[in-house]
Amino acid sequence: MRYIEPHAHMVSRVTDDYTAMVTAGCRAVCEPAFWAGFDRSSAQGFHDYFCQLTDYEPRRAAQFGLPHYSWLCLNPKEAENLPLADEVLAMIPSFLDRPNVLGIGEIGLNKNSRNEVAIFERHVDLAVRHGQMILVHTPHLEDKWKGTRLIVDMLKQNRGIDPARVIIDHVEEHTVDVVLEAGFWAGITLYPQSKCTPSRAIDMVEIYGSQHIWLNCACDWGQSDPLAVPKTALEMKRRGHSESAIDRLIYGNPLQFLSQNLKFRLDEIAWEDKRDATQK
């Protein structure tokens, strides 16, 4: 088995998780900026976090032969602090040329507030001006459908947006069709409490097809599983899905989307050599 983990918050995980992911067949991991569990108090805190995502964490992942990529933004939970948001948004362009940065994310909405909407639109404008791909976070639970609808409408109103270069993450049964029908990619997040179980994720793939869908674990400091994607692949195999169909969903699809940024490159031969070295 081989797979790409397109959404994992590895700064909050231990090194054993890297070993487990590589052993399970992970070929690359992508890490969007996210909420730290508390609101950061200064732009300097974001600067240090962006340095961690673009310098330290790629070097930590490389010790296990795993390419590490990142996305940068101000998380929607911190969008209510508008002066801070101004400082962080002004800082982001200076990081976009770093070799592992794939785009702007995970931006989005949390409670669908007016300030969140304003900061989301500014992130989108920033991405358009700098030719960046976008990864979007949709709200949890009762706010999800309204938030997803708002996000899709705002993106469609921006003429600079190419839907093929935008993935809207954390879709569920009542939002996946809204995202796919608008031409965007959809991310299904395998998170035990607030998002999807493997069975629900596979049900959605069986109903809507696998085109323009990826699976991710979004593992962080909460109750989450960095091996959720390969475990879901095993459940797909149990249901009778072919190896090629599984490979397309957990490897081919994220590869197709992420490779739109020329920075994202996987050398399979070199990767095999690195994995062998880490297991000796």
N, C-alpha and C positions, 0 to 999 in steps of 0.2 A: 504494500500500500504506500502511496505517496499523497501528500496533501500540502496545501498552503494554509496557514492560519492568518487570515486577513484582518483580524481585529482582536488583539490581546494586549492587556495593559501590564507588560512584563516588568515595569519598574516596581510593581507591587508583588512580584512573585519571587520565589527562591530559585537558586541555581538548579536544584534537583528537577524543577519543572522543565528547564531547557533540556536536560538529559532525557527526561521521559518523552518530550515532544520529538526530539531527533530520533530516538529509538523507535517511536511509533511511525516515523516516515515523514515528519515535517520538513519541507524544503525551504521555507522562508516564513518569517513572522512580521506582521505589520502592526504598528502601535499608534493609534490616534491619541492626541492629547485629550485628557479627561479631568474630571473633578477629583481632587485629592482626598475627598472625604471631609474636607473643611474648606472654607473660602480663603484663598490666598489674600494677604493683606497689602501686597505691593506688586508693582510691575517687575521689580527685581526678582521676586519669587518666581514669576513666570519666565523670566530670562534664564534663571538657573535651571528650571524645569525643561525648557527648550534645549538647553545645553546637554542636559541629561539624556533627552530623547535622541539627540543628533550626534552625540559624542560618546558618552560613557556606555549607554545601553547597547549600541551597535558593537562596541568592543567586548562587552560581556557576552553577548550572543555569539560573537565570532569564536570565542573559546570553545564552543560546542559545534563549530562548523555550520552555524545557522545564520544566513543573511537576515539583517534586521532593518526594517524601513519604518518611517514615521510620518504622521500627519500633524499639523500644528493649528491651534486655534485657542480661543477663550471659550471654555465650556458654558453652555446656556445657563447652568445653575449660578454662574458668577456674572451674568449679564445685567443684573439689576444695579451693579455698581458702575454707572456710566463713565465717570472720570477714569476709573481703572481700566475699563474696556477701551477707552480712547488710547491710553498708553500702550496697552498690549497689542492692539490692532496696528499701531504705528511701528511696533517692534517686529512683527512677524515677517515683513518682506526681507529683512536682513538675514533671515534663516532659510529662505526658500531655495537658495542655490546650494545648500549643503547636500552631499551626495546621496543621503538616504531619505530625503524629504520628498514625499509623493504628492502632497497637496494640502488642502485646507480641511481640517476635520478633527474630531467629530463635532461639527456645529449642529445647531438645531434648536429645539424648543424643549422646555421642561414643564412649565405650567401655562404655556401659551400666553404669557403676559405681553404687554405693549413694549416693554424694554427688550424682552427676549426677541421679539419680532424685529425690532430696529437693529439689534446687534447681529441677528442672523442675516438680514439684508446687507449689512455692511461687510460681513464676511464673504457673502456671495459676490458682491462688487469687487472685493479684494481679489478673490479667485479669478474672476473674469479679467481684471486688469493685468494680472500676472500669468494668465494662461494655465491655471492650476485645476487639477481634478478636485472633486468635492466628495467628502464622506459625511453623511447626515445622520444625526441621532434623533429618533422620534420619541415622544414622551412615553412614560410608563402608564399602564393600566387604564384608568378611566379617562385620561387626557389623550390617549393615543390616536383615536380616530380623528378628532377635531384637529390635533396638532399635525398629523400626517396630511390632512386635507389642506391646512394652511401652508405647510411647507411646499407641497406640490404646486399649489396655486402661485405662491411667490416665485418659485423657480421658473414656472412656465411664463410668468410675466417679464422675466429678464431675457431680453433678446440675445444676450451674449452666452447663454447657457446651452451647452450641447448635452441633452439627456444621457447620451451614451457615456459621458465622462462624469456622471453623478451616480453614486450609490446611496440609497436611502435604507438605513439599517434598522434593525429591531422590528421588522414587519411581523404581523400576526395574521390570523385567518381573516380578520375583518379589514385589513389594510393592504395586504399584498397585491390585490387586484387594482387598487387605486394607484399604486406605484408603477406596476408593470404596464398598465394600460396607458399611462402618461409617457412611456418610453424610457423610464429610468431603470437602473439596476436595483434589485432588492436583496437586502441582507437578512438572513434568518439567524437569530442569535440563540444559541443553545445555553440558556442560563436557567438554573433550576427553579428560581422563585418568581422573578418578575417578567420573564420572557418565555421562551419555548422549551419544551421537552423534545427529545429526539423523535418520539412517536408523532407529535404534532408537526414537527418540521417535515418529516417524511410524508405525512398526509398532505401537506401543502404542495410539496414537489409532485406528488402523484396527481393532484388535482390540477395544478397550474402549469406543470412541466418544469424542466430544469433550466430553460434558457433564461439568461440574464439574472440568475439567482446564485448567491454564494451562501455557504454556512460559515459561522464563526462562533467562537466560545466567549469572547469578551471577558475573559478571566481577569479578575482584579483582586482587591483586598477583601471582597465579600465571599460568600459561599458560591464558588464557581469552580469549573473543571477545565484545566488547560488541555485535556485530552477529549473534550466533548465532541470534536469533529470526527476523529477516527472511531470513537465509540458509536457515533451515529452511523458511520459508514458500515460498521459491523451489523447494526440493526437493519440497514438497507439490504445488506447481503442476506440476512435471515429472511427478509420478506421476498427475496427472489430477484432483486435488481442485479443486473449484470455488472461484472467488474469494470467494463468500459463506461457504463452509465455512472457508476460511483466515482470513477476517476475523473470523468468530465465535470461532475458537480463539485468535488472537493479539491481538485487540482486544476483542471482545464478552465473552468469558469473564472476563478480568481486570477489565474494567469492571464486570461484574455483581457479582463478589465484592467488589472494593474499594469500590464505591459503597454498600455496607452501612454504611460510615462516612461520615457526611454531610460530613466535611471533604474527601472525595475528589470533586472536581468538575472536569470538563473543558469548557472553552468552545471548541468547534471553530472558530468564526469568528475569535475572538481569537487562537487558536493559529495559524491560517493567516496572519494578519497578522504575527504575531511571526516565523514561519518566513521569510516573504518578506523581512522586515527584516534578518534575520541573513544572508541569501544575497545581498543587494545589495552 
